[in-house]
Amino acid sequence: MRHEPGRPHLVVVLALDTAVAFEVGLPHRFLRANALDPGWPGPATGAHAPYDVHLVTLDDGPVTTSAGYAVLPTHPNTELARADTVVVPGINGDIVATGSLPDELRTLAATARPDARWLSICTGAFVLAALGKLDGREATTHWCHADAFRRHFPRVRLNADVLYVDHGDVLTSAGNAAGIDLLLHVLRSDLGTEAANRVARGAVVAPWRAGGQAQFIDRPVPDETDAGTGPTRAWVLEHLDEPIALTDMARHAGTSVRTFTRRFREETGETAGSWLARARVDRARHLLETTDLPVDRVAAAAGFGTSASLRQHLSVAVGLPPLAYRRTFRPELP
């Protein structure tokens, strides 16, 4: 996490006029201290929260949201110059229609630190693109604004088929719920899977939807006559330490492989194989963060079989081999 030692990571939410009301509150809901732990930090510990979330506006006055009501900033917009992370919620209006920014917004954005991390939710990506932060890069936004985005920003490689895209310093996400996925991804990257899962449980949302998962799922809720793949997914999570093939999943669901494959994608937006690989990586990450198990035993418990296979999959997923990943979240270990 980028921040000075001894203080929380400062998250500044930049609410612009016509900001999507739901999205303005997401960073506070998912990153504030009591989202991580209602009793943390304890008054006697002297520990600070991982994040401090401030809401600012362009002129330090109220902004009218997409819902018609106004929101007030919690801090002056000079806080943007101190921000470790800047979040731009979705917007409606002129910026989306024209792809251009008012001069005062460009001036304010220019005060941000060069190493600040920028996040956008939904059409907030129009702001990041207009600032030039997405040139030559892959990005996403809500699929229904894809044509306008491509017209305005031909230098950006728009991928409107995914939930979010992470470049480390700049992250973009699709519609409302994808903003939740992005913030949980940030939590997972900054603080580990346990913290992200705890916040997700408190908000009663799925703890992990992969960034590459499809935005649009043809049938997000199965018909009542369908058996569904939910029970099979639960069974798989209880048996991740075992070899599991697509045929095993189909057999458990009582369907043919073809039917199971179709239903799985319709219900989750991804293939059974990619979901299983992600579930194994998630299990391995949790064990590396919370136990002292040797890497070969972590690999076995997550169903990778060998430490070499775990190393390969974890490196692809998070860019770190197992021991380096463990040291990132448990620096007290040798």
C-alpha positions as CSV (number, residue, x, y, z in Angstrom):
1,M,0.0,0.0,0.0
2,R,1.3,3.4,-0.9
3,H,1.4,5.7,2.1
4,E,3.7,7.3,4.5
5,P,4.6,5.1,7.6
6,G,2.6,5.9,10.6
7,R,-0.6,7.1,8.9
8,P,-3.5,5.5,7.1
9,H,-3.6,5.1,3.3
10,L,-5.5,8.2,2.2
11,V,-8.4,7.5,-0.2
12,V,-10.0,10.6,-1.8
13,V,-13.3,10.1,-3.5
14,L,-13.8,12.8,-6.1
15,A,-17.6,13.3,-6.5
16,L,-18.5,15.3,-9.6
17,D,-21.8,16.8,-10.5
18,T,-24.3,14.0,-11.6
19,A,-22.2,11.4,-9.7
20,V,-24.0,8.0,-9.5
21,A,-25.4,8.1,-5.9
22,F,-24.8,4.4,-5.2
23,E,-21.2,4.6,-6.3
24,V,-20.3,7.7,-4.3
25,G,-20.7,5.7,-1.0
26,L,-19.0,2.5,-2.0
27,P,-15.4,3.4,-1.0
28,H,-16.6,4.5,2.5
29,R,-18.7,1.3,2.8
30,F,-15.9,-1.1,1.9
31,L,-12.7,0.7,3.0
32,R,-13.6,2.3,6.3
33,A,-12.1,0.8,9.5
34,N,-15.3,-0.7,10.9
35,A,-16.0,-2.4,7.6
36,L,-12.9,-4.4,8.3
37,D,-13.6,-4.9,12.0
38,P,-16.4,-3.2,14.0
39,G,-14.2,-2.9,17.0
40,W,-11.0,-1.8,15.3
41,P,-8.8,0.0,15.9
42,G,-9.2,-0.4,19.7
43,P,-8.8,2.8,21.6
44,A,-6.0,1.4,23.8
45,T,-3.9,0.0,20.9
46,G,-2.9,3.2,19.3
47,A,-3.2,1.4,15.9
48,H,-4.5,3.4,12.9
49,A,-6.9,2.1,10.4
50,P,-5.5,0.9,7.1
51,Y,-7.5,3.5,5.1
52,D,-8.8,7.0,5.7
53,V,-11.6,7.9,3.2
54,H,-12.3,11.5,2.4
55,L,-15.0,12.8,0.0
56,V,-14.2,16.0,-2.0
57,T,-15.9,18.0,-4.7
58,L,-14.6,20.2,-7.5
59,D,-15.5,23.5,-5.8
60,D,-15.8,22.3,-2.2
61,G,-19.6,22.7,-2.4
62,P,-22.4,20.2,-2.7
63,V,-23.0,18.1,-5.8
64,T,-26.3,16.8,-7.1
65,T,-26.2,13.1,-7.6
66,S,-27.9,10.9,-10.2
67,A,-30.7,10.3,-7.6
68,G,-31.5,14.0,-7.4
69,Y,-30.3,14.7,-3.9
70,A,-27.1,16.6,-3.0
71,V,-24.1,15.3,-1.2
72,L,-21.6,17.4,0.8
73,P,-17.9,17.0,0.8
74,T,-16.3,15.8,4.0
75,H,-13.0,17.6,3.3
76,P,-11.6,20.4,1.1
77,N,-10.5,19.4,-2.4
78,T,-6.9,20.2,-1.5
79,E,-6.9,16.7,0.0
80,L,-6.5,15.4,-3.5
81,A,-2.8,16.6,-3.5
82,R,-2.2,14.2,-0.5
83,A,-4.2,11.2,-1.8
84,D,-2.6,7.8,-2.0
85,T,-5.6,6.6,-4.0
86,V,-8.2,8.7,-5.9
87,V,-11.6,7.2,-6.7
88,V,-13.8,8.6,-9.4
89,P,-17.4,7.3,-9.2
90,G,-19.6,7.1,-12.2
91,I,-21.1,10.2,-13.7
92,N,-23.7,11.3,-16.2
93,G,-23.9,14.5,-18.2
94,D,-21.5,16.4,-20.3
95,I,-18.3,14.5,-19.6
96,V,-19.8,11.3,-20.9
97,A,-21.5,13.0,-23.8
98,T,-18.5,15.0,-25.0
99,G,-15.5,13.1,-23.6
100,S,-14.0,16.5,-22.5
101,L,-13.3,17.9,-19.0
102,P,-13.8,21.3,-17.6
103,D,-10.5,23.2,-17.0
104,E,-11.0,23.4,-13.3
105,L,-11.2,19.6,-13.1
106,R,-7.9,19.2,-15.1
107,T,-6.3,21.8,-12.8
108,L,-7.4,19.9,-9.7
109,A,-6.4,16.5,-11.0
110,A,-2.9,17.9,-11.8
111,T,-2.4,18.5,-8.1
112,A,-2.4,14.7,-7.4
113,R,0.9,13.1,-6.5
114,P,2.7,11.4,-9.5
115,D,2.6,8.0,-7.6
116,A,-1.1,8.3,-6.6
117,R,-3.3,5.3,-7.6
118,W,-6.4,6.1,-9.6
119,L,-9.6,4.0,-9.6
120,S,-12.8,4.6,-11.6
121,I,-16.2,3.0,-11.2
122,C,-18.4,2.7,-14.3
123,T,-18.3,6.0,-16.3
124,G,-15.7,7.4,-14.0
125,A,-13.4,5.8,-16.6
126,F,-14.3,8.7,-18.9
127,V,-12.6,11.1,-16.5
128,L,-9.4,8.9,-16.3
129,A,-9.3,8.6,-20.1
130,A,-9.8,12.3,-20.7
131,L,-6.9,12.9,-18.3
132,G,-4.7,10.6,-20.5
133,K,-4.2,8.0,-17.8
134,L,-5.5,5.2,-20.0
135,D,-3.8,6.0,-23.3
136,G,-2.4,2.8,-24.8
137,R,-3.8,0.7,-22.0
138,E,-6.7,-1.7,-21.6
139,A,-9.7,-0.3,-19.6
140,T,-13.3,-1.0,-19.0
141,T,-16.5,0.8,-18.3
142,H,-20.2,-0.1,-18.4
143,W,-21.0,-2.0,-21.6
144,C,-23.9,0.4,-22.5
145,H,-21.4,3.3,-22.8
146,A,-18.8,1.4,-24.8
147,D,-19.6,3.0,-28.2
148,A,-19.3,6.5,-26.8
149,F,-16.1,5.7,-24.9
150,R,-14.5,4.3,-28.1
151,R,-15.5,7.4,-30.1
152,H,-14.1,9.8,-27.5
153,F,-10.9,7.8,-26.6
154,P,-9.6,5.8,-29.6
155,R,-6.2,5.5,-27.9
156,V,-7.6,3.4,-25.1
157,R,-8.1,-0.3,-25.6
158,L,-11.6,-0.7,-24.2
159,N,-12.6,-4.1,-23.1
160,A,-16.3,-3.9,-22.2
161,D,-16.6,-7.6,-21.6
162,V,-14.9,-7.7,-18.2
163,L,-15.7,-6.5,-14.6
164,Y,-12.5,-4.6,-13.9
165,V,-8.9,-4.0,-15.2
166,D,-5.9,-3.5,-12.9
167,H,-2.7,-1.9,-14.0
168,G,-1.5,-1.3,-10.5
169,D,-1.5,2.5,-10.7
170,V,-4.7,2.8,-12.6
171,L,-7.8,0.6,-12.2
172,T,-11.1,0.7,-14.0
173,S,-14.4,-1.1,-13.4
174,A,-17.7,-1.6,-15.1
175,G,-21.2,-0.8,-13.6
176,N,-22.4,-0.5,-10.0
177,A,-21.7,-4.0,-8.7
178,A,-18.4,-4.2,-10.5
179,G,-17.3,-1.2,-8.3
180,I,-17.8,-3.5,-5.3
181,D,-15.7,-6.2,-7.1
182,L,-13.0,-3.7,-7.7
183,L,-12.9,-2.4,-4.1
184,L,-12.7,-6.0,-2.8
185,H,-9.9,-6.7,-5.3
186,V,-8.1,-3.6,-3.9
187,L,-8.6,-4.9,-0.4
188,R,-7.4,-8.3,-1.3
189,S,-4.3,-6.8,-3.0
190,D,-3.5,-4.4,-0.2
191,L,-4.5,-6.4,2.9
192,G,-5.0,-10.0,1.9
193,T,-7.9,-12.4,1.3
194,E,-8.9,-12.6,4.9
195,A,-9.6,-8.9,5.2
196,A,-11.4,-8.8,1.8
197,N,-13.5,-11.9,2.7
198,R,-14.5,-10.3,6.1
199,V,-15.7,-7.1,4.5
200,A,-17.6,-9.1,1.8
201,R,-19.3,-11.1,4.5
202,G,-20.3,-8.0,6.3
203,A,-21.8,-6.5,3.1
204,V,-23.4,-9.8,2.1
205,V,-21.7,-9.9,-1.3
206,A,-19.7,-12.4,-3.2
207,P,-16.1,-12.2,-1.9
208,W,-14.5,-12.6,-5.3
209,R,-15.6,-12.2,-8.9
210,A,-12.6,-12.3,-11.2
211,G,-11.8,-9.1,-13.2
212,G,-12.0,-11.1,-16.4
213,Q,-15.5,-12.4,-15.7
214,A,-18.1,-11.3,-18.2
215,Q,-20.1,-8.1,-17.4
216,F,-23.3,-9.4,-19.0
217,I,-24.6,-12.9,-18.0
218,D,-27.4,-14.1,-20.2
219,R,-29.3,-15.7,-17.4
220,P,-28.0,-14.5,-14.0
221,V,-30.8,-16.3,-12.1
222,P,-31.5,-19.9,-13.2
223,D,-35.1,-20.9,-14.0
224,E,-36.9,-22.6,-11.1
225,T,-37.0,-25.8,-13.1
226,D,-33.2,-25.8,-13.4
227,A,-31.1,-27.9,-11.0
228,G,-28.4,-25.2,-11.1
229,T,-24.7,-25.5,-10.5
230,G,-24.6,-23.9,-7.0
231,P,-24.6,-27.1,-5.0
232,T,-21.8,-28.4,-7.2
233,R,-19.7,-25.3,-6.7
234,A,-20.2,-25.7,-2.9
235,W,-19.1,-29.4,-3.2
236,V,-16.0,-28.4,-5.1
237,L,-15.0,-25.9,-2.5
238,E,-15.2,-28.6,0.1
239,H,-13.0,-30.9,-1.9
240,L,-10.3,-28.6,-3.4
241,D,-7.6,-30.9,-2.1
242,E,-8.8,-33.6,-4.5
243,P,-8.3,-33.9,-8.2
244,I,-11.5,-32.6,-9.8
245,A,-12.3,-32.8,-13.5
246,L,-15.1,-31.3,-15.5
247,T,-16.6,-34.7,-15.7
248,D,-16.6,-35.0,-11.9
249,M,-18.5,-31.7,-11.6
250,A,-21.1,-32.7,-14.3
251,R,-21.6,-36.1,-12.5
252,H,-22.2,-34.4,-9.2
253,A,-24.7,-32.1,-10.8
254,G,-26.4,-35.0,-12.5
255,T,-26.1,-33.6,-16.0
256,S,-24.0,-34.2,-19.1
257,V,-20.8,-32.3,-19.5
258,R,-22.3,-30.2,-22.3
259,T,-25.3,-29.2,-20.2
260,F,-23.2,-28.5,-17.1
261,T,-20.8,-26.4,-19.1
262,R,-23.6,-24.3,-20.5
263,R,-25.4,-23.9,-17.2
264,F,-22.2,-23.0,-15.4
265,R,-21.4,-20.2,-17.8
266,E,-24.9,-18.9,-17.8
267,E,-25.0,-18.7,-14.0
268,T,-21.5,-17.4,-13.3
269,G,-20.3,-15.7,-16.5
270,E,-17.1,-17.8,-16.7
271,T,-16.1,-21.4,-17.5
272,A,-15.9,-24.1,-14.9
273,G,-12.2,-24.5,-15.5
274,S,-11.4,-20.8,-14.9
275,W,-13.6,-20.8,-11.8
276,L,-11.9,-23.9,-10.4
277,A,-8.4,-22.5,-11.0
278,R,-9.3,-19.3,-9.3
279,A,-10.9,-21.1,-6.3
280,R,-7.6,-23.1,-5.9
281,V,-5.5,-19.9,-6.0
282,D,-7.8,-18.3,-3.5
283,R,-7.5,-21.2,-1.1
284,A,-3.7,-21.2,-1.5
285,R,-3.6,-17.4,-0.8
286,H,-5.7,-17.8,2.3
287,L,-3.4,-20.6,3.7
288,L,-0.3,-18.7,2.9
289,E,-1.6,-15.7,4.8
290,T,-3.1,-17.4,7.8
291,T,-1.0,-20.6,8.4
292,D,2.6,-21.7,8.7
293,L,2.1,-24.7,6.5
294,P,5.0,-25.5,4.2
295,V,4.5,-24.6,0.6
296,D,4.2,-28.2,-0.6
297,R,1.4,-28.8,1.9
298,V,-0.4,-25.6,0.8
299,A,-0.1,-26.8,-2.7
300,A,-1.7,-30.1,-1.8
301,A,-4.5,-28.5,0.3
302,A,-5.4,-26.3,-2.6
303,G,-5.4,-29.1,-5.1
304,F,-2.3,-28.1,-7.1
305,G,-0.5,-31.3,-6.4
306,T,3.0,-29.8,-6.5
307,S,4.7,-26.7,-5.2
308,A,5.9,-26.0,-8.8
309,S,2.3,-26.0,-10.0
310,L,1.3,-23.7,-7.2
311,R,4.2,-21.4,-7.9
312,Q,3.2,-21.1,-11.6
313,H,-0.5,-20.4,-10.9
314,L,0.1,-17.9,-8.0
315,S,2.7,-16.0,-10.1
316,V,0.2,-15.6,-12.9
317,A,-2.6,-14.6,-10.5
318,V,-0.7,-12.1,-8.3
319,G,2.8,-11.8,-9.7
320,L,4.5,-13.4,-6.7
321,P,5.7,-16.9,-5.9
322,P,4.4,-18.5,-2.7
323,L,7.1,-17.5,-0.2
324,A,7.3,-13.9,-1.4
325,Y,3.5,-13.7,-1.2
326,R,3.6,-15.0,2.4
327,R,6.2,-12.5,3.4
328,T,4.1,-9.7,1.9
329,F,1.3,-10.4,4.3
330,R,3.2,-11.9,7.1
331,P,6.5,-10.0,7.3
332,E,7.3,-11.4,10.7
333,L,8.1,-14.8,9.1
334,P,11.6,-15.5,7.9
